[in-house]
Each structure stands twice: as structure tokens, then as C-alpha cells.
Amino acid sequence: PICHYVMGISMHVSTVISVTLPLLSTIAAFLGSSLPFVCVTLGLDPAVIAAPAMTSFVDVTGLLCYFLIANKIFQLFGMEL
């Protein structure tokens, strides 16, 4: 990853970031496009429900993905959390 060579960030941390950012962008795009349809199916107003629910889901999912990916990559580098 370029962060390691340009900014001097450790290799395991820059690997975690470079793997997590595209994944979180994909998850946020998927949730942002599918959550309004789920709200309509449930009979809720998507304009009222979708924004707060999407923000919460993306935040929780992002933290879980980040820590799970960090744990696996740190194990690959021989580090235990």
C-alpha cells in the first residue's frame, strides 16, 4: 500500500485500511440503495426512516468489518490482538 511507502505508516495498518475502505464503500452503497425499498415493503415512509437507519447500519457494519479485517490481517503478520 502507498501509505506505507509515502507516509511511513506500518505495513499491517496500511493493509487493513486499504482493504477496509473499498469494502465499506460497497456496503454503504448497497444499504443506501436497498434500505428505501425495504422501508416501502414494510409500509414505512422511506424519507423518514432510511437516513437514520442507514447511518446506524453503516456505522455498526463498518466497525465490525474494520475490526474483523484488522484481526485477520494482524494474525497474517504474526501479531495477536
All heavy atoms as a GROMACS GRO file, in nm:
protein
  600
    1PRO      N    1   0.082  -0.121   0.000
    1PRO     CA    2   0.000   0.000   0.000
    1PRO      C    3   0.085   0.126   0.000
    1PRO      O    4   0.192   0.130   0.060
    1PRO     CB    5  -0.083  -0.012   0.125
    1PRO     CG    6  -0.089  -0.159   0.154
    1PRO     CD    7   0.038  -0.214   0.102
    2ILE      N    8   0.035   0.226  -0.065
    2ILE     CA    9   0.112   0.350  -0.084
    2ILE      C   10   0.132   0.424   0.048
    2ILE      O   11   0.232   0.496   0.063
    2ILE     CB   12   0.042   0.439  -0.189
    2ILE    CG1   13   0.138   0.546  -0.238
    2ILE    CG2   14  -0.084   0.500  -0.135
    2ILE    CD1   15   0.093   0.614  -0.363
    3CYS      N   16   0.041   0.410   0.144
    3CYS     CA   17   0.057   0.476   0.274
    3CYS      C   18   0.184   0.431   0.344
    3CYS      O   19   0.247   0.507   0.414
    3CYS     CB   20  -0.062   0.448   0.364
    3CYS     SG   21  -0.216   0.514   0.304
    4HIS      N   22   0.220   0.308   0.323
    4HIS     CA   23   0.339   0.253   0.388
    4HIS      C   24   0.465   0.319   0.332
    4HIS      O   25   0.554   0.357   0.407
    4HIS     CB   26   0.344   0.102   0.367
    4HIS     CG   27   0.470   0.038   0.415
    4HIS    ND1   28   0.503   0.034   0.549
    4HIS    CD2   29   0.572  -0.022   0.350
    4HIS    CE1   30   0.620  -0.027   0.563
    4HIS    NE2   31   0.663  -0.063   0.443
    5TYR      N   32   0.471   0.336   0.202
    5TYR     CA   33   0.592   0.389   0.139
    5TYR      C   34   0.599   0.541   0.143
    5TYR      O   35   0.707   0.597   0.159
    5TYR     CB   36   0.600   0.340  -0.006
    5TYR     CG   37   0.609   0.190  -0.015
    5TYR    CD1   38   0.502   0.115  -0.061
    5TYR    CD2   39   0.722   0.122   0.027
    5TYR    CE1   40   0.509  -0.024  -0.067
    5TYR    CE2   41   0.730  -0.016   0.022
    5TYR     CZ   42   0.624  -0.087  -0.025
    5TYR     OH   43   0.632  -0.223  -0.031
    6VAL      N   44   0.487   0.608   0.130
    6VAL     CA   45   0.489   0.755   0.124
    6VAL      C   46   0.484   0.817   0.263
    6VAL      O   47   0.560   0.909   0.292
    6VAL     CB   48   0.371   0.806   0.038
    6VAL    CG1   49   0.362   0.956   0.042
    6VAL    CG2   50   0.384   0.757  -0.104
    7MET      N   51   0.397   0.766   0.349
    7MET     CA   52   0.375   0.830   0.478
    7MET      C   53   0.444   0.760   0.594
    7MET      O   54   0.441   0.809   0.706
    7MET     CB   55   0.225   0.841   0.505
    7MET     CG   56   0.152   0.924   0.401
    7MET     SD   57  -0.027   0.925   0.418
    7MET     CE   58  -0.047   0.994   0.579
    8GLY      N   59   0.498   0.643   0.570
    8GLY     CA   60   0.569   0.572   0.675
    8GLY      C   61   0.480   0.500   0.773
    8GLY      O   62   0.525   0.464   0.883
    9ILE      N   63   0.355   0.476   0.737
    9ILE     CA   64   0.263   0.402   0.824
    9ILE      C   65   0.300   0.254   0.816
    9ILE      O   66   0.338   0.204   0.711
    9ILE     CB   67   0.117   0.426   0.782
    9ILE    CG1   68   0.084   0.575   0.797
    9ILE    CG2   69   0.021   0.342   0.862
    9ILE    CD1   70  -0.051   0.613   0.745
   10SER      N   71   0.287   0.183   0.926
   10SER     CA   72   0.326   0.042   0.928
   10SER      C   73   0.247  -0.038   0.824
   10SER      O   74   0.134  -0.004   0.790
   10SER     CB   75   0.306  -0.016   1.068
   10SER     OG   76   0.170  -0.010   1.102
   11MET      N   77   0.309  -0.144   0.777
   11MET     CA   78   0.252  -0.221   0.668
   11MET      C   79   0.119  -0.287   0.706
   11MET      O   80   0.026  -0.289   0.626
   11MET     CB   81   0.353  -0.328   0.623
   11MET     CG   82   0.309  -0.401   0.500
   11MET     SD   83   0.292  -0.289   0.363
   11MET     CE   84   0.346  -0.391   0.231
   12HIS      N   85   0.107  -0.338   0.828
   12HIS     CA   86  -0.018  -0.405   0.865
   12HIS      C   87  -0.134  -0.307   0.877
   12HIS      O   88  -0.245  -0.337   0.837
   12HIS     CB   89   0.000  -0.489   0.992
   12HIS     CG   90   0.052  -0.414   1.109
   12HIS    ND1   91   0.186  -0.386   1.126
   12HIS    CD2   92  -0.011  -0.360   1.215
   12HIS    CE1   93   0.202  -0.319   1.237
   12HIS    NE2   94   0.084  -0.301   1.293
   13VAL      N   95  -0.109  -0.187   0.928
   13VAL     CA   96  -0.215  -0.087   0.941
   13VAL      C   97  -0.258  -0.036   0.803
   13VAL      O   98  -0.378  -0.023   0.775
   13VAL     CB   99  -0.171   0.029   1.032
   13VAL    CG1  100  -0.273   0.141   1.031
   13VAL    CG2  101  -0.147  -0.019   1.173
   14SER      N  102  -0.162  -0.009   0.715
   14SER     CA  103  -0.200   0.038   0.582
   14SER      C  104  -0.269  -0.071   0.501
   14SER      O  105  -0.356  -0.041   0.419
   14SER     CB  106  -0.079   0.094   0.506
   14SER     OG  107   0.034   0.016   0.521
   15THR      N  108  -0.238  -0.197   0.526
   15THR     CA  109  -0.310  -0.306   0.458
   15THR      C  110  -0.454  -0.313   0.507
   15THR      O  111  -0.546  -0.331   0.426
   15THR     CB  112  -0.238  -0.440   0.484
   15THR    OG1  113  -0.103  -0.431   0.440
   15THR    CG2  114  -0.307  -0.552   0.410
   16VAL      N  115  -0.474  -0.298   0.636
   16VAL     CA  116  -0.610  -0.300   0.691
   16VAL      C  117  -0.693  -0.188   0.631
   16VAL      O  118  -0.807  -0.209   0.587
   16VAL     CB  119  -0.608  -0.288   0.845
   16VAL    CG1  120  -0.747  -0.262   0.901
   16VAL    CG2  121  -0.549  -0.412   0.908
   17ILE      N  122  -0.637  -0.069   0.623
   17ILE     CA  123  -0.710   0.045   0.570
   17ILE      C  124  -0.740   0.027   0.422
   17ILE      O  125  -0.851   0.055   0.376
   17ILE     CB  126  -0.632   0.176   0.596
   17ILE    CG1  127  -0.630   0.204   0.746
   17ILE    CG2  128  -0.694   0.293   0.521
   17ILE    CD1  129  -0.538   0.315   0.787
   18SER      N  130  -0.643  -0.021   0.346
   18SER     CA  131  -0.664  -0.035   0.202
   18SER      C  132  -0.762  -0.148   0.168
   18SER      O  133  -0.822  -0.146   0.061
   18SER     CB  134  -0.531  -0.058   0.130
   18SER     OG  135  -0.476  -0.182   0.168
   19VAL      N  136  -0.782  -0.243   0.257
   19VAL     CA  137  -0.882  -0.348   0.235
   19VAL      C  138  -1.019  -0.303   0.285
   19VAL      O  139  -1.122  -0.331   0.222
   19VAL     CB  140  -0.839  -0.479   0.306
   19VAL    CG1  141  -0.950  -0.580   0.306
   19VAL    CG2  142  -0.715  -0.536   0.241
   20THR      N  143  -1.022  -0.230   0.395
   20THR     CA  144  -1.149  -0.194   0.458
   20THR      C  145  -1.223  -0.083   0.382
   20THR      O  146  -1.346  -0.090   0.368
   20THR     CB  147  -1.125  -0.149   0.603
   20THR    OG1  148  -1.055  -0.252   0.672
   20THR    CG2  149  -1.255  -0.123   0.674
   21LEU      N  150  -1.154   0.018   0.333
   21LEU     CA  151  -1.222   0.131   0.269
   21LEU      C  152  -1.307   0.091   0.148
   21LEU      O  153  -1.423   0.132   0.140
   21LEU     CB  154  -1.122   0.240   0.232
   21LEU     CG  155  -1.077   0.329   0.346
   21LEU    CD1  156  -0.972   0.428   0.299
   21LEU    CD2  157  -1.194   0.402   0.406
   22PRO      N  158  -1.256   0.013   0.053
   22PRO     CA  159  -1.344  -0.026  -0.059
   22PRO      C  160  -1.462  -0.113  -0.014
   22PRO      O  161  -1.572  -0.101  -0.067
   22PRO     CB  162  -1.252  -0.104  -0.152
   22PRO     CG  163  -1.115  -0.068  -0.113
   22PRO     CD  164  -1.119  -0.031   0.031
   23LEU      N  165  -1.439  -0.198   0.084
   23LEU     CA  166  -1.547  -0.283   0.134
   23LEU      C  167  -1.658  -0.199   0.198
   23LEU      O  168  -1.776  -0.220   0.173
   23LEU     CB  169  -1.493  -0.385   0.234
   23LEU     CG  170  -1.597  -0.478   0.296
   23LEU    CD1  171  -1.657  -0.568   0.190
   23LEU    CD2  172  -1.536  -0.558   0.408
   24LEU      N  173  -1.619  -0.101   0.279
   24LEU     CA  174  -1.719  -0.016   0.344
   24LEU      C  175  -1.793   0.070   0.243
   24LEU      O  176  -1.913   0.096   0.260
   24LEU     CB  177  -1.654   0.071   0.450
   24LEU     CG  178  -1.600  -0.003   0.571
   24LEU    CD1  179  -1.543   0.094   0.672
   24LEU    CD2  180  -1.707  -0.086   0.634
   25SER      N  181  -1.726   0.115   0.140
   25SER     CA  182  -1.794   0.192   0.035
   25SER      C  183  -1.898   0.107  -0.036
   25SER      O  184  -2.008   0.154  -0.066
   25SER     CB  185  -1.692   0.244  -0.066
   25SER     OG  186  -1.601   0.330  -0.004
   26THR      N  187  -1.865  -0.018  -0.061
   26THR     CA  188  -1.959  -0.109  -0.126
   26THR      C  189  -2.079  -0.138  -0.035
   26THR      O  190  -2.194  -0.137  -0.080
   26THR     CB  191  -1.889  -0.241  -0.162
   26THR    OG1  192  -1.775  -0.212  -0.242
   26THR    CG2  193  -1.982  -0.335  -0.234
   27ILE      N  194  -2.053  -0.161   0.093
   27ILE     CA  195  -2.161  -0.187   0.188
   27ILE      C  196  -2.252  -0.065   0.200
   27ILE      O  197  -2.375  -0.078   0.201
   27ILE     CB  198  -2.104  -0.228   0.325
   27ILE    CG1  199  -2.041  -0.366   0.315
   27ILE    CG2  200  -2.212  -0.226   0.433
   27ILE    CD1  201  -1.963  -0.407   0.439
   28ALA      N  202  -2.194   0.055   0.209
   28ALA     CA  203  -2.274   0.176   0.221
   28ALA      C  204  -2.359   0.199   0.096
   28ALA      O  205  -2.477   0.237   0.106
   28ALA     CB  206  -2.184   0.297   0.245
   29ALA      N  207  -2.304   0.173  -0.021
   29ALA     CA  208  -2.382   0.189  -0.145
   29ALA      C  209  -2.496   0.088  -0.151
   29ALA      O  210  -2.608   0.122  -0.192
   29ALA     CB  211  -2.290   0.173  -0.266
   30PHE      N  212  -2.469  -0.035  -0.111
   30PHE     CA  213  -2.573  -0.138  -0.111
   30PHE      C  214  -2.685  -0.103  -0.013
   30PHE      O  215  -2.804  -0.111  -0.047
   30PHE     CB  216  -2.514  -0.275  -0.076
   30PHE     CG  217  -2.617  -0.382  -0.061
   30PHE    CD1  218  -2.680  -0.434  -0.173
   30PHE    CD2  219  -2.653  -0.428   0.064
   30PHE    CE1  220  -2.777  -0.532  -0.159
   30PHE    CE2  221  -2.749  -0.525   0.079
   30PHE     CZ  222  -2.812  -0.578  -0.033
   31LEU      N  223  -2.649  -0.064   0.108
   31LEU     CA  224  -2.751  -0.028   0.207
   31LEU      C  225  -2.828   0.097   0.164
   31LEU      O  226  -2.950   0.104   0.182
   31LEU     CB  227  -2.687  -0.006   0.344
   31LEU     CG  228  -2.644  -0.130   0.419
   31LEU    CD1  229  -2.573  -0.092   0.548
   31LEU    CD2  230  -2.763  -0.217   0.449
   32GLY      N  231  -2.758   0.193   0.108
   32GLY     CA  232  -2.823   0.317   0.064
   32GLY      C  233  -2.922   0.295  -0.048
   32GLY      O  234  -3.023   0.367  -0.058
   33SER      N  235  -2.898   0.196  -0.130
   33SER     CA  236  -2.990   0.171  -0.241
   33SER      C  237  -3.100   0.072  -0.204
   33SER      O  238  -3.207   0.074  -0.263
   33SER     CB  239  -2.914   0.120  -0.363
   33SER     OG  240  -2.850  -0.002  -0.332
   34SER      N  241  -3.077  -0.016  -0.109
   34SER     CA  242  -3.176  -0.118  -0.077
   34SER      C  243  -3.266  -0.083   0.041
   34SER      O  244  -3.380  -0.130   0.048
   34SER     CB  245  -3.107  -0.252  -0.050
   34SER     OG  246  -3.025  -0.243   0.063
   35LEU      N  247  -3.220  -0.002   0.134
   35LEU     CA  248  -3.298   0.028   0.254
   35LEU      C  249  -3.430   0.100   0.223
   35LEU      O  250  -3.532   0.067   0.285
   35LEU     CB  251  -3.214   0.107   0.354
   35LEU     CG  252  -3.266   0.112   0.496
   35LEU    CD1  253  -3.287  -0.028   0.551
   35LEU    CD2  254  -3.170   0.187   0.584
   36PRO      N  255  -3.435   0.196   0.131
   36PRO     CA  256  -3.566   0.255   0.100
   36PRO      C  257  -3.667   0.154   0.047
   36PRO      O  258  -3.787   0.162   0.078
   36PRO     CB  259  -3.533   0.360  -0.007
   36PRO     CG  260  -3.393   0.397   0.020
   36PRO     CD  261  -3.327   0.270   0.066
   37PHE      N  262  -3.623   0.057  -0.031
   37PHE     CA  263  -3.715  -0.046  -0.081
   37PHE      C  264  -3.765  -0.135   0.033
   37PHE      O  265  -3.880  -0.177   0.034
   37PHE     CB  266  -3.647  -0.131  -0.189
   37PHE     CG  267  -3.617  -0.054  -0.314
   37PHE    CD1  268  -3.487  -0.027  -0.350
   37PHE    CD2  269  -3.720  -0.007  -0.394
   37PHE    CE1  270  -3.459   0.045  -0.464
   37PHE    CE2  271  -3.693   0.065  -0.509
   37PHE     CZ  272  -3.562   0.091  -0.544
   38VAL      N  273  -3.678  -0.164   0.129
   38VAL     CA  274  -3.720  -0.242   0.246
   38VAL      C  275  -3.824  -0.163   0.327
   38VAL      O  276  -3.923  -0.221   0.374
   38VAL     CB  277  -3.598  -0.279   0.333
   38VAL    CG1  278  -3.641  -0.342   0.464
   38VAL    CG2  279  -3.504  -0.370   0.256
   39CYS      N  280  -3.804  -0.033   0.340
   39CYS     CA  281  -3.900   0.050   0.413
   39CYS      C  282  -4.036   0.051   0.344
   39CYS      O  283  -4.139   0.042   0.411
   39CYS     CB  284  -3.847   0.194   0.425
   39CYS     SG  285  -3.707   0.209   0.537
   40VAL      N  286  -4.038   0.062   0.212
   40VAL     CA  287  -4.164   0.061   0.138
   40VAL      C  288  -4.233  -0.074   0.155
   40VAL      O  289  -4.355  -0.081   0.173
   40VAL     CB  290  -4.139   0.094  -0.011
   40VAL    CG1  291  -4.263   0.065  -0.094
   40VAL    CG2  292  -4.097   0.237  -0.027
   41THR      N  293  -4.155  -0.182   0.151
   41THR     CA  294  -4.212  -0.315   0.168
   41THR      C  295  -4.276  -0.331   0.306
   41THR      O  296  -4.380  -0.395   0.320
   41THR     CB  297  -4.103  -0.422   0.149
   41THR    OG1  298  -4.044  -0.406   0.022
   41THR    CG2  299  -4.161  -0.562   0.161
   42LEU      N  300  -4.215  -0.270   0.407
   42LEU     CA  301  -4.268  -0.279   0.543
   42LEU      C  302  -4.378  -0.176   0.571
   42LEU      O  303  -4.434  -0.172   0.681
   42LEU     CB  304  -4.156  -0.260   0.645
   42LEU     CG  305  -4.047  -0.367   0.646
   42LEU    CD1  306  -3.935  -0.328   0.741
   42LEU    CD2  307  -4.107  -0.502   0.684
   43GLY      N  308  -4.408  -0.090   0.473
   43GLY     CA  309  -4.513   0.010   0.489
   43GLY      C  310  -4.469   0.134   0.564
   43GLY      O  311  -4.552   0.207   0.615
   44LEU      N  312  -4.339   0.158   0.568
   44LEU     CA  313  -4.286   0.277   0.636
   44LEU      C  314  -4.250   0.383   0.535
   44LEU      O  315  -4.229   0.354   0.417
   44LEU     CB  316  -4.162   0.238   0.718
   44LEU     CG  317  -4.182   0.129   0.822
   44LEU    CD1  318  -4.048   0.085   0.879
   44LEU    CD2  319  -4.271   0.179   0.933
   45ASP      N  320  -4.241   0.506   0.581
   45ASP     CA  321  -4.203   0.616   0.492
   45ASP      C  322  -4.051   0.615   0.475
   45ASP      O  323  -3.978   0.638   0.573
   45ASP     CB  324  -4.249   0.749   0.552
   45ASP     CG  325  -4.221   0.867   0.462
   45ASP    OD1  326  -4.193   0.845   0.342
   45ASP    OD2  327  -4.230   0.982   0.510
   46PRO      N  328  -4.001   0.590   0.355
   46PRO     CA  329  -3.855   0.582   0.336
   46PRO      C  330  -3.782   0.713   0.364
   46PRO      O  331  -3.667   0.712   0.406
   46PRO     CB  332  -3.838   0.542   0.191
   46PRO     CG  333  -3.972   0.517   0.136
   46PRO     CD  334  -4.074   0.560   0.234
   47ALA      N  335  -3.847   0.826   0.342
   47ALA     CA  336  -3.781   0.954   0.364
   47ALA      C  337  -3.752   0.977   0.512
   47ALA      O  338  -3.654   1.042   0.548
   47ALA     CB  339  -3.867   1.067   0.310
   48VAL      N  340  -3.834   0.924   0.598
   48VAL     CA  341  -3.818   0.945   0.742
   48VAL      C  342  -3.726   0.839   0.803
   48VAL      O  343  -3.642   0.868   0.887
   48VAL     CB  344  -3.956   0.943   0.813
   48VAL    CG1  345  -3.941   0.950   0.963
   48VAL    CG2  346  -4.042   1.054   0.760
   49ILE      N  347  -3.740   0.716   0.758
   49ILE     CA  348  -3.670   0.604   0.820
   49ILE      C  349  -3.532   0.579   0.760
   49ILE      O  350  -3.436   0.547   0.831
   49ILE     CB  351  -3.755   0.475   0.809
   49ILE    CG1  352  -3.890   0.493   0.875
   49ILE    CG2  353  -3.682   0.356   0.865
   49ILE    CD1  354  -3.885   0.511   1.024
   50ALA      N  355  -3.518   0.594   0.630
   50ALA     CA  356  -3.398   0.546   0.561
   50ALA      C  357  -3.269   0.615   0.605
   50ALA      O  358  -3.168   0.548   0.626
   50ALA     CB  359  -3.416   0.561   0.410
   51ALA      N  360  -3.269   0.746   0.619
   51ALA     CA  361  -3.144   0.816   0.651
   51ALA      C  362  -3.089   0.779   0.789
   51ALA      O  363  -2.971   0.741   0.799
   51ALA     CB  364  -3.164   0.967   0.639
   52PRO      N  365  -3.168   0.786   0.897
   52PRO     CA  366  -3.111   0.747   1.027
   52PRO      C  367  -3.076   0.599   1.035
   52PRO      O  368  -2.974   0.561   1.093
   52PRO     CB  369  -3.220   0.781   1.128
   52PRO     CG  370  -3.317   0.867   1.058
   52PRO     CD  371  -3.301   0.844   0.913
   53ALA      N  372  -3.160   0.514   0.976
   53ALA     CA  373  -3.133   0.371   0.980
   53ALA      C  374  -3.008   0.338   0.900
   53ALA      O  375  -2.925   0.257   0.943
   53ALA     CB  376  -3.253   0.293   0.927
   54MET      N  377  -2.992   0.400   0.783
   54MET     CA  378  -2.875   0.372   0.701
   54MET      C  379  -2.747   0.418   0.772
   54MET      O  380  -2.647   0.346   0.771
   54MET     CB  381  -2.885   0.441   0.565
   54MET     CG  382  -2.772   0.402   0.472
   54MET     SD  383  -2.775   0.487   0.316
   54MET     CE  384  -2.709   0.644   0.363
   55THR      N  385  -2.750   0.534   0.833
   55THR     CA  386  -2.634   0.583   0.905
   55THR      C  387  -2.595   0.488   1.018
   55THR      O  388  -2.477   0.454   1.034
   55THR     CB  389  -2.661   0.723   0.962
   55THR    OG1  390  -2.697   0.810   0.855
   55THR    CG2  391  -2.540   0.778   1.033
   56SER      N  392  -2.693   0.442   1.092
   56SER     CA  393  -2.665   0.350   1.202
   56SER      C  394  -2.611   0.217   1.151
   56SER      O  395  -2.513   0.164   1.204
   56SER     CB  396  -2.792   0.326   1.284
   56SER     OG  397  -2.837   0.447   1.338
   57PHE      N  398  -2.676   0.160   1.048
   57PHE     CA  399  -2.632   0.032   0.994
   57PHE      C  400  -2.491   0.041   0.936
   57PHE      O  401  -2.409  -0.048   0.956
   57PHE     CB  402  -2.727  -0.018   0.886
   57PHE     CG  403  -2.858  -0.069   0.939
   57PHE    CD1  404  -2.973  -0.059   0.865
   57PHE    CD2  405  -2.866  -0.129   1.065
   57PHE    CE1  406  -3.093  -0.106   0.912
   57PHE    CE2  407  -2.986  -0.176   1.114
   57PHE     CZ  408  -3.101  -0.165   1.038
   58VAL      N  409  -2.462   0.149   0.864
   58VAL     CA  410  -2.329   0.164   0.804
   58VAL      C  411  -2.223   0.181   0.913
   58VAL      O  412  -2.114   0.124   0.903
   58VAL     CB  413  -2.326   0.282   0.704
   58VAL    CG1  414  -2.185   0.318   0.663
   58VAL    CG2  415  -2.410   0.248   0.581
   59ASP      N  416  -2.254   0.256   1.017
   59ASP     CA  417  -2.158   0.274   1.127
   59ASP      C  418  -2.128   0.142   1.198
   59ASP      O  419  -2.013   0.107   1.222
   59ASP     CB  420  -2.209   0.377   1.228
   59ASP     CG  421  -2.204   0.518   1.174
   59ASP    OD1  422  -2.139   0.540   1.070
   59ASP    OD2  423  -2.267   0.606   1.236
   60VAL      N  424  -2.232   0.070   1.232
   60VAL     CA  425  -2.214  -0.057   1.303
   60VAL      C  426  -2.143  -0.159   1.214
   60VAL      O  427  -2.048  -0.226   1.256
   60VAL     CB  428  -2.350  -0.112   1.353
   60VAL    CG1  429  -2.338  -0.254   1.402
   60VAL    CG2  430  -2.404  -0.022   1.462
   61THR      N  431  -2.187  -0.170   1.090
   61THR     CA  432  -2.125  -0.264   0.997
   61THR      C  433  -1.980  -0.226   0.969
   61THR      O  434  -1.893  -0.314   0.960
   61THR     CB  435  -2.204  -0.267   0.865
   61THR    OG1  436  -2.341  -0.292   0.893
   61THR    CG2  437  -2.152  -0.374   0.773
   62GLY      N  438  -1.953  -0.097   0.958
   62GLY     CA  439  -1.817  -0.052   0.935
   62GLY      C  440  -1.723  -0.087   1.047
   62GLY      O  441  -1.610  -0.133   1.024
   63LEU      N  442  -1.767  -0.066   1.170
   63LEU     CA  443  -1.681  -0.101   1.284
   63LEU      C  444  -1.657  -0.252   1.292
   63LEU      O  445  -1.544  -0.296   1.315
   63LEU     CB  446  -1.745  -0.052   1.414
   63LEU     CG  447  -1.726   0.096   1.444
   63LEU    CD1  448  -1.807   0.136   1.566
   63LEU    CD2  449  -1.580   0.127   1.466
   64LEU      N  450  -1.763  -0.329   1.271
   64LEU     CA  451  -1.746  -0.474   1.275
   64LEU      C  452  -1.651  -0.522   1.166
   64LEU      O  453  -1.561  -0.603   1.192
   64LEU     CB  454  -1.882  -0.543   1.260
   64LEU     CG  455  -1.973  -0.537   1.382
   64LEU    CD1  456  -2.109  -0.596   1.349
   64LEU    CD2  457  -1.911  -0.611   1.498
   65CYS      N  458  -1.669  -0.472   1.044
   65CYS     CA  459  -1.582  -0.513   0.934
   65CYS      C  460  -1.438  -0.471   0.960
   65CYS      O  461  -1.344  -0.548   0.937
   65CYS     CB  462  -1.629  -0.452   0.802
   65CYS     SG  463  -1.778  -0.526   0.738
   66TYR      N  464  -1.420  -0.349   1.007
   66TYR     CA  465  -1.285  -0.299   1.032
   66TYR      C  466  -1.212  -0.386   1.134
   66TYR      O  467  -1.099  -0.427   1.112
   66TYR     CB  468  -1.291  -0.154   1.080
   66TYR     CG  469  -1.155  -0.098   1.113
   66TYR    CD1  470  -1.070  -0.056   1.013
   66TYR    CD2  471  -1.111  -0.090   1.245
   66TYR    CE1  472  -0.944  -0.006   1.042
   66TYR    CE2  473  -0.986  -0.041   1.275
   66TYR     CZ  474  -0.903   0.002   1.174
   66TYR     OH  475  -0.779   0.049   1.203
   67PHE      N  476  -1.278  -0.415   1.245
   67PHE     CA  477  -1.212  -0.494   1.349
   67PHE      C  478  -1.191  -0.639   1.308
   67PHE      O  479  -1.090  -0.700   1.342
   67PHE     CB  480  -1.288  -0.484   1.481
   67PHE     CG  481  -1.271  -0.351   1.548
   67PHE    CD1  482  -1.380  -0.276   1.585
   67PHE    CD2  483  -1.145  -0.300   1.574
   67PHE    CE1  484  -1.365  -0.153   1.647
   67PHE    CE2  485  -1.128  -0.178   1.636
   67PHE     CZ  486  -1.238  -0.104   1.672
   68LEU      N  487  -1.286  -0.697   1.235
   68LEU     CA  488  -1.267  -0.835   1.188
   68LEU      C  489  -1.153  -0.844   1.087
   68LEU      O  490  -1.070  -0.935   1.093
   68LEU     CB  491  -1.397  -0.888   1.128
   68LEU     CG  492  -1.509  -0.915   1.228
   68LEU    CD1  493  -1.638  -0.950   1.154
   68LEU    CD2  494  -1.471  -1.026   1.324
   69ILE      N  495  -1.148  -0.749   0.994
   69ILE     CA  496  -1.040  -0.748   0.895
   69ILE      C  497  -0.906  -0.721   0.964
   69ILE      O  498  -0.805  -0.785   0.932
   69ILE     CB  499  -1.069  -0.644   0.785
   69ILE    CG1  500  -1.185  -0.693   0.698
   69ILE    CG2  501  -0.946  -0.617   0.699
   69ILE    CD1  502  -1.237  -0.590   0.602
   70ALA      N  503  -0.904  -0.626   1.057
   70ALA     CA  504  -0.780  -0.596   1.129
   70ALA      C  505  -0.730  -0.717   1.205
   70ALA      O  506  -0.610  -0.748   1.205
   70ALA     CB  507  -0.802  -0.478   1.224
   71ASN      N  508  -0.821  -0.790   1.267
   71ASN     CA  509  -0.782  -0.909   1.342
   71ASN      C  510  -0.719  -1.013   1.250
   71ASN      O  511  -0.614  -1.070   1.281
   71ASN     CB  512  -0.904  -0.967   1.413
   71ASN     CG  513  -0.868  -1.075   1.511
   71ASN    OD1  514  -0.754  -1.085   1.553
   71ASN    ND2  515  -0.965  -1.155   1.547
   72LYS      N  516  -0.781  -1.037   1.135
   72LYS     CA  517  -0.727  -1.138   1.041
   72LYS      C  518  -0.594  -1.094   0.981
   72LYS      O  519  -0.501  -1.175   0.970
   72LYS     CB  520  -0.828  -1.165   0.929
   72LYS     CG  521  -0.954  -1.231   0.976
   72LYS     CD  522  -0.924  -1.365   1.038
   72LYS     CE  523  -1.051  -1.430   1.088
   72LYS     NZ  524  -1.027  -1.546   1.170
   73ILE      N  525  -0.583  -0.969   0.943
   73ILE     CA  526  -0.458  -0.922   0.883
   73ILE      C  527  -0.346  -0.919   0.986
   73ILE      O  528  -0.231  -0.955   0.956
   73ILE     CB  529  -0.478  -0.785   0.815
   73ILE    CG1  530  -0.564  -0.804   0.690
   73ILE    CG2  531  -0.345  -0.719   0.780
   73ILE    CD1  532  -0.597  -0.679   0.615
   74PHE      N  533  -0.376  -0.878   1.108
   74PHE     CA  534  -0.273  -0.880   1.212
   74PHE      C  535  -0.227  -1.022   1.240
   74PHE      O  536  -0.110  -1.045   1.265
   74PHE     CB  537  -0.325  -0.815   1.340
   74PHE     CG  538  -0.326  -0.664   1.337
   74PHE    CD1  539  -0.309  -0.594   1.220
   74PHE    CD2  540  -0.343  -0.592   1.454
   74PHE    CE1  541  -0.310  -0.456   1.217
   74PHE    CE2  542  -0.343  -0.454   1.453
   74PHE     CZ  543  -0.327  -0.386   1.334
   75GLN      N  544  -0.319  -1.119   1.234
   75GLN     CA  545  -0.279  -1.259   1.251
   75GLN      C  546  -0.189  -1.303   1.136
   75GLN      O  547  -0.094  -1.378   1.157
   75GLN     CB  548  -0.403  -1.349   1.258
   75GLN     CG  549  -0.476  -1.340   1.390
   75GLN     CD  550  -0.602  -1.425   1.391
   75GLN    OE1  551  -0.638  -1.485   1.291
   75GLN    NE2  552  -0.670  -1.426   1.505
   76LEU      N  553  -0.218  -1.256   1.014
   76LEU     CA  554  -0.132  -1.290   0.900
   76LEU      C  555   0.010  -1.234   0.917
   76LEU      O  556   0.107  -1.295   0.871
   76LEU     CB  557  -0.192  -1.238   0.769
   76LEU     CG  558  -0.315  -1.312   0.718
   76LEU    CD1  559  -0.373  -1.240   0.596
   76LEU    CD2  560  -0.281  -1.455   0.683
   77PHE      N  561   0.020  -1.118   0.980
   77PHE     CA  562   0.150  -1.058   1.005
   77PHE      C  563   0.215  -1.112   1.133
   77PHE      O  564   0.320  -1.063   1.175
   77PHE     CB  565   0.139  -0.905   1.013
   77PHE     CG  566   0.132  -0.838   0.880
   77PHE    CD1  567   0.012  -0.803   0.822
   77PHE    CD2  568   0.250  -0.808   0.811
   77PHE    CE1  569   0.007  -0.741   0.700
   77PHE    CE2  570   0.245  -0.746   0.689
   77PHE     CZ  571   0.124  -0.713   0.632
   78GLY      N  572   0.150  -1.207   1.198
   78GLY     CA  573   0.207  -1.268   1.319
   78GLY      C  574   0.184  -1.188   1.445
   78GLY      O  575   0.258  -1.204   1.543
   79MET      N  576   0.083  -1.103   1.447
   79MET     CA  577   0.053  -1.023   1.565
   79MET      C  578  -0.081  -1.066   1.621
   79MET      O  579  -0.175  -1.092   1.548
   79MET     CB  580   0.047  -0.874   1.527
   79MET     CG  581   0.173  -0.824   1.460
   79MET     SD  582   0.150  -0.659   1.395
   79MET     CE  583   0.165  -0.566   1.545
   80GLU      N  584  -0.090  -1.075   1.751
   80GLU     CA  585  -0.215  -1.109   1.817
   80GLU      C  586  -0.270  -0.986   1.886
   80GLU      O  587  -0.196  -0.909   1.946
   80GLU     CB  588  -0.193  -1.221   1.919
   80GLU     CG  589  -0.160  -1.355   1.858
   80GLU     CD  590  -0.276  -1.414   1.777
   80GLU    OE1  591  -0.393  -1.394   1.817
   80GLU    OE2  592  -0.248  -1.476   1.673
   81LEU      N  593  -0.402  -0.969   1.879
   81LEU     CA  594  -0.465  -0.854   1.946
   81LEU      C  595  -0.509  -0.894   2.086
   81LEU      O  596  -0.546  -0.999   2.116
   81LEU     CB  597  -0.586  -0.808   1.865
   81LEU     CG  598  -0.552  -0.752   1.727
   81LEU    CD1  599  -0.681  -0.716   1.655
   81LEU    CD2  600  -0.466  -0.630   1.740
   0.00000   0.00000   0.00000
